[in-house]
Amino acid sequence: MARAWRLTVRHGSEVDRESFDSADDALAELERRAQAIHAEGPLEPVAGFRDYKPAEQVAARFELSGPRGLRRGREAGLDVMGDGRFVAYTGSILKRVLDRGHPIEALREELTGG
């Protein structure tokens, strides 16, 4: 049986993909890796066409997609912002920020119903 949950991690120029049998396993790995990136500390401001404060930068993006059946699978994710905040969301193209409680628990609730 193919693993149903896919986690894509974008951190700097690196992209890593892993598959998991359950949403709980995928969320546990997401949380472990997000905490490790968070521990690296805040990003420095960046100057380009305009200045970008750490709060405006994404240090890492975690994208989680669930089983695909007749309808498209569930998709959600977590951004680790440059100032250390975690921002959970659902959707892939049209993202909806999850503003409730702890971001990982909000993802768990959204993806598994509890």
MDAnalysis code that builds the backbone (N, CA, C; Angstrom):
import MDAnalysis as mda
import numpy as np

u = mda.Universe.empty(342, n_residues=114, atom_resindex=np.repeat(np.arange(114), 3), trajectory=True)
u.add_TopologyAttr("name", ["N", "CA", "C"] * 114)
u.add_TopologyAttr("resid", np.arange(1, 115))
u.add_TopologyAttr("resname", ["MET", "ALA", "ARG", "ALA", "TRP", "ARG", "LEU", "THR", "VAL", "ARG", "HIS", "GLY", "SER", "GLU", "VAL", "ASP", "ARG", "GLU", "SER", "PHE", "ASP", "SER", "ALA", "ASP", "ASP", "ALA", "LEU", "ALA", "GLU", "LEU", "GLU", "ARG", "ARG", "ALA", "GLN", "ALA", "ILE", "HIS", "ALA", "GLU", "GLY", "PRO", "LEU", "GLU", "PRO", "VAL", "ALA", "GLY", "PHE", "ARG", "ASP", "TYR", "LYS", "PRO", "ALA", "GLU", "GLN", "VAL", "ALA", "ALA", "ARG", "PHE", "GLU", "LEU", "SER", "GLY", "PRO", "ARG", "GLY", "LEU", "ARG", "ARG", "GLY", "ARG", "GLU", "ALA", "GLY", "LEU", "ASP", "VAL", "MET", "GLY", "ASP", "GLY", "ARG", "PHE", "VAL", "ALA", "TYR", "THR", "GLY", "SER", "ILE", "LEU", "LYS", "ARG", "VAL", "LEU", "ASP", "ARG", "GLY", "HIS", "PRO", "ILE", "GLU", "ALA", "LEU", "ARG", "GLU", "GLU", "LEU", "THR", "GLY", "GLY"])
u.atoms.positions = np.array([
    [0.837, -1.179, 0.000],
    [0.000, 0.000, 0.000],
    [0.884, 1.246, 0.000],
    [0.549, 2.210, -0.832],
    [1.326, 3.445, -0.912],
    [1.064, 4.299, 0.322],
    [2.072, 4.994, 0.716],
    [1.903, 5.898, 1.847],
    [1.021, 7.063, 1.420],
    [0.082, 7.437, 2.259],
    [-0.969, 8.353, 1.856],
    [-0.669, 9.827, 2.106],
    [0.158, 10.139, 3.090],
    [0.412, 11.532, 3.455],
    [1.789, 11.948, 2.977],
    [1.873, 13.097, 2.327],
    [3.135, 13.581, 1.789],
    [3.483, 14.918, 2.430],
    [4.715, 15.022, 2.932],
    [5.228, 16.247, 3.542],
    [6.344, 16.789, 2.661],
    [6.187, 18.047, 2.236],
    [7.217, 18.733, 1.469],
    [7.751, 19.857, 2.338],
    [9.083, 19.904, 2.483],
    [9.728, 20.922, 3.306],
    [10.613, 21.776, 2.410],
    [10.378, 23.085, 2.433],
    [11.199, 24.040, 1.689],
    [11.909, 24.920, 2.709],
    [13.216, 24.788, 2.748],
    [14.041, 25.538, 3.709],
    [15.244, 26.066, 2.949],
    [15.281, 27.377, 2.749],
    [16.320, 27.940, 1.905],
    [16.157, 27.397, 0.492],
    [17.247, 26.962, -0.095],
    [17.175, 26.412, -1.460],
    [16.909, 24.910, -1.470],
    [16.792, 24.301, -0.302],
    [16.575, 22.850, -0.216],
    [15.092, 22.500, -0.203],
    [14.749, 21.449, -0.924],
    [13.387, 20.906, -0.928],
    [13.498, 19.427, -0.590],
    [12.733, 19.001, 0.412],
    [12.757, 17.611, 0.855],
    [11.327, 17.095, 0.878],
    [11.131, 15.873, 0.386],
    [9.802, 15.262, 0.383],
    [9.859, 13.920, 1.104],
    [8.849, 13.695, 1.950],
    [8.733, 12.424, 2.659],
    [7.286, 11.971, 2.628],
    [7.081, 10.667, 2.712],
    [5.734, 10.098, 2.753],
    [5.516, 9.380, 4.074],
    [4.264, 9.395, 4.528],
    [3.897, 8.797, 5.814],
    [2.597, 8.033, 5.673],
    [2.415, 7.040, 6.534],
    [1.205, 6.231, 6.520],
    [0.016, 6.947, 7.152],
    [0.276, 7.872, 8.076],
    [-0.825, 8.530, 8.775],
    [-0.574, 10.030, 8.900],
    [-1.662, 10.763, 9.099],
    [-1.565, 12.206, 9.333],
    [-0.792, 12.485, 10.619],
    [-1.008, 11.674, 11.649],
    [-0.305, 11.883, 12.920],
    [1.200, 11.755, 12.757],
    [1.654, 10.755, 11.977],
    [3.100, 10.594, 11.737],
    [3.658, 11.788, 10.964],
    [2.924, 12.229, 9.957],
    [3.376, 13.372, 9.152],
    [3.418, 14.640, 9.993],
    [2.403, 14.847, 10.831],
    [2.374, 16.035, 11.687],
    [3.482, 16.000, 12.739],
    [3.792, 14.828, 13.263],
    [4.879, 14.710, 14.239],
    [6.211, 15.104, 13.596],
    [6.456, 14.651, 12.375],
    [7.689, 15.014, 11.675],
    [7.696, 16.495, 11.323],
    [6.562, 17.026, 10.895],
    [6.455, 18.457, 10.617],
    [6.818, 19.259, 11.860],
    [6.245, 18.886, 12.996],
    [6.508, 19.613, 14.244],
    [7.981, 19.510, 14.642],
    [8.562, 18.313, 14.538],
    [9.969, 18.129, 14.901],
    [10.873, 19.014, 14.049],
    [10.642, 19.021, 12.757],
    [11.493, 19.808, 11.859],
    [11.233, 21.307, 11.991],
    [9.981, 21.703, 12.210],
    [9.669, 23.118, 12.392],
    [10.336, 23.662, 13.660],
    [10.327, 22.876, 14.735],
    [10.987, 23.299, 15.975],
    [12.496, 23.437, 15.770],
    [13.095, 22.535, 14.990],
    [14.538, 22.612, 14.721],
    [14.872, 23.870, 13.930],
    [14.053, 24.219, 12.954],
    [14.296, 25.440, 12.174],
    [14.054, 26.665, 13.037],
    [13.033, 26.627, 13.860],
    [12.746, 27.737, 14.784],
    [13.934, 27.994, 15.702],
    [14.588, 26.919, 16.145],
    [15.732, 27.040, 17.063],
    [16.945, 27.696, 16.407],
    [16.964, 27.766, 15.073],
    [18.072, 28.446, 14.390],
    [18.072, 29.947, 14.653],
    [16.948, 30.469, 15.128],
    [16.859, 31.885, 15.452],
    [16.274, 32.699, 14.308],
    [16.055, 33.996, 14.562],
    [15.408, 34.848, 13.564],
    [16.311, 35.126, 12.358],
    [15.664, 35.458, 11.260],
    [16.389, 35.861, 10.058],
    [16.811, 37.319, 10.164],
    [17.796, 37.686, 9.401],
    [18.233, 39.077, 9.320],
    [17.363, 39.806, 8.289],
    [17.202, 41.129, 8.446],
    [16.497, 41.887, 7.402],
    [17.225, 41.735, 6.067],
    [16.464, 41.837, 4.980],
    [17.017, 41.703, 3.639],
    [16.654, 42.945, 2.840],
    [17.620, 43.466, 2.099],
    [17.378, 44.619, 1.239],
    [17.429, 44.168, -0.212],
    [16.451, 44.605, -0.966],
    [16.378, 44.302, -2.392],
    [15.756, 45.508, -3.063],
    [14.686, 45.274, -3.826],
    [13.936, 46.400, -4.375],
    [13.312, 47.202, -3.243],
    [13.079, 46.519, -2.143],
    [12.629, 47.158, -0.904],
    [13.209, 46.357, 0.254],
    [13.073, 46.884, 1.454],
    [13.575, 46.182, 2.631],
    [12.515, 45.200, 3.138],
    [12.979, 44.009, 3.530],
    [12.094, 42.978, 4.078],
    [12.509, 42.692, 5.504],
    [11.602, 42.964, 6.433],
    [11.840, 42.662, 7.838],
    [11.705, 41.153, 8.040],
    [12.282, 40.608, 9.114],
    [12.139, 39.168, 9.375],
    [10.684, 38.699, 9.402],
    [9.773, 39.520, 9.926],
    [8.358, 39.138, 9.995],
    [7.725, 38.995, 8.617],
    [8.367, 39.561, 7.586],
    [7.847, 39.491, 6.222],
    [8.488, 38.369, 5.403],
    [9.414, 37.647, 6.005],
    [10.123, 36.572, 5.313],
    [9.658, 35.210, 5.826],
    [9.682, 34.232, 4.937],
    [9.372, 32.857, 5.324],
    [10.695, 32.106, 5.430],
    [11.038, 31.654, 6.633],
    [12.283, 30.905, 6.840],
    [12.159, 29.490, 6.287],
    [10.969, 28.895, 6.434],
    [10.722, 27.537, 5.924],
    [9.227, 27.367, 5.707],
    [8.905, 26.567, 4.706],
    [7.502, 26.252, 4.420],
    [7.330, 24.742, 4.431],
    [6.302, 24.288, 5.150],
    [5.947, 22.877, 5.245],
    [4.599, 22.693, 4.568],
    [4.538, 21.842, 3.562],
    [3.288, 21.580, 2.855],
    [2.917, 20.110, 3.072],
    [1.691, 19.890, 3.500],
    [1.219, 18.547, 3.806],
    [-0.006, 18.250, 2.954],
    [0.051, 17.130, 2.238],
    [-1.112, 16.739, 1.440],
    [-1.534, 15.334, 1.830],
    [-2.840, 15.158, 1.887],
    [-3.402, 13.901, 2.347],
    [-3.815, 12.992, 1.221],
    [-4.491, 11.918, 1.591],
    [-4.901, 10.909, 0.609],
    [-5.755, 11.519, -0.489],
    [-5.564, 11.000, -1.669],
    [-6.355, 11.471, -2.809],
    [-7.301, 10.353, -3.221],
    [-8.559, 10.682, -3.249],
    [-9.563, 9.707, -3.680],
    [-10.300, 10.279, -4.877],
    [-11.621, 10.170, -4.828],
    [-12.416, 10.734, -5.912],
    [-12.296, 12.247, -5.937],
    [-12.197, 12.831, -4.756],
    [-11.985, 14.276, -4.676],
    [-10.518, 14.521, -4.364],
    [-10.077, 15.707, -4.626],
    [-8.704, 16.067, -4.355],
    [-8.405, 15.904, -2.860],
    [-7.191, 15.510, -2.520],
    [-6.803, 15.298, -1.131],
    [-6.757, 16.589, -0.331],
    [-6.690, 16.431, 0.961],
    [-6.594, 17.590, 1.850],
    [-5.196, 18.175, 1.763],
    [-5.112, 19.502, 1.796],
    [-3.816, 20.170, 1.760],
    [-3.783, 21.257, 2.812],
    [-2.664, 21.319, 3.500],
    [-2.477, 22.313, 4.544],
    [-0.980, 22.511, 4.729],
    [-0.621, 23.455, 5.567],
    [0.800, 23.669, 5.775],
    [1.101, 24.593, 6.931],
    [2.379, 24.844, 7.076],
    [2.884, 25.683, 8.157],
    [4.064, 26.476, 7.620],
    [4.032, 27.781, 7.855],
    [5.180, 28.630, 7.542],
    [5.884, 28.979, 8.842],
    [7.205, 28.845, 8.846],
    [8.021, 29.359, 9.945],
    [8.512, 30.714, 9.459],
    [8.004, 31.756, 10.058],
    [8.341, 33.103, 9.619],
    [9.725, 33.515, 10.139],
    [10.297, 34.498, 9.497],
    [11.638, 34.943, 9.851],
    [11.771, 35.491, 11.257],
    [10.652, 35.894, 11.866],
    [10.686, 36.387, 13.246],
    [10.366, 35.280, 14.249],
    [10.224, 34.039, 13.755],
    [9.997, 32.901, 14.641],
    [8.555, 32.467, 14.787],
    [7.620, 33.235, 14.260],
    [6.207, 32.842, 14.365],
    [5.919, 31.630, 13.491],
    [4.942, 30.829, 13.923],
    [4.409, 29.737, 13.119],
    [3.055, 30.193, 12.587],
    [2.828, 30.028, 11.293],
    [1.552, 30.383, 10.683],
    [1.016, 29.141, 9.977],
    [-0.079, 28.602, 10.500],
    [-0.718, 27.418, 9.918],
    [-1.775, 27.871, 8.924],
    [-1.961, 27.057, 7.872],
    [-2.950, 27.397, 6.858],
    [-3.500, 26.126, 6.219],
    [-4.645, 26.268, 5.560],
    [-5.192, 25.189, 4.741],
    [-5.220, 25.681, 3.302],
    [-5.276, 24.713, 2.388],
    [-5.288, 25.038, 0.974],
    [-3.886, 25.061, 0.411],
    [-3.796, 25.061, -0.912],
    [-2.478, 25.115, -1.535],
    [-2.319, 26.391, -2.340],
    [-3.292, 26.729, -3.141],
    [-3.212, 27.963, -3.919],
    [-3.957, 29.076, -3.186],
    [-5.203, 28.815, -2.837],
    [-5.972, 29.763, -2.038],
    [-5.828, 29.358, -0.580],
    [-4.895, 29.996, 0.099],
    [-4.606, 29.628, 1.488],
    [-5.528, 30.374, 2.444],
    [-5.929, 29.664, 3.503],
    [-6.730, 30.243, 4.573],
    [-5.963, 30.035, 5.866],
    [-5.589, 31.134, 6.520],
    [-4.821, 31.054, 7.763],
    [-5.697, 30.505, 8.874],
    [-5.119, 29.585, 9.653],
    [-5.802, 29.013, 10.821],
    [-5.368, 29.810, 12.042],
    [-6.263, 30.617, 12.566],
    [-5.939, 31.530, 13.668],
    [-6.226, 30.969, 15.047],
    [-6.592, 29.700, 15.136],
    [-7.033, 29.185, 16.431],
    [-5.939, 28.372, 17.128],
    [-5.707, 28.674, 18.381],
    [-4.812, 27.875, 19.213],
    [-3.409, 27.690, 18.672],
    [-2.771, 26.620, 19.129],
    [-1.416, 26.279, 18.701],
    [-1.457, 25.851, 17.242],
    [-0.559, 26.359, 16.403],
    [-0.613, 26.065, 14.960],
    [-0.593, 24.577, 14.610],
    [0.217, 23.770, 15.285],
    [0.269, 22.338, 14.968],
    [-1.055, 21.668, 15.332],
    [-1.622, 22.044, 16.469],
    [-2.913, 21.467, 16.870],
    [-4.030, 21.928, 15.932],
    [-3.943, 23.165, 15.440],
    [-4.933, 23.641, 14.469],
    [-4.843, 22.818, 13.184],
    [-3.628, 22.497, 12.753],
    [-3.456, 21.640, 11.578],
    [-4.026, 20.249, 11.828],
    [-3.705, 19.681, 12.993],
    [-4.206, 18.339, 13.338],
    [-5.740, 18.316, 13.302],
    [-6.343, 19.312, 13.920],
    [-7.799, 19.397, 13.959],
    [-8.380, 19.528, 12.545],
    [-7.752, 20.345, 11.734],
    [-8.235, 20.569, 10.367],
    [-8.101, 19.308, 9.506],
    [-7.004, 18.591, 9.655],
    [-6.720, 17.438, 8.793],
    [-7.343, 16.139, 9.270],
    [-7.483, 15.977, 10.575],
    [-7.972, 14.701, 11.103],
    [-9.298, 14.819, 11.839],
    [-9.746, 16.042, 12.053],
    [-11.011, 16.232, 12.764],
    [-10.869, 16.104, 14.265],
    [-9.624, 16.174, 14.775],
    [-9.497, 16.063, 16.229],
    [-8.136, 15.985, 16.731],
])
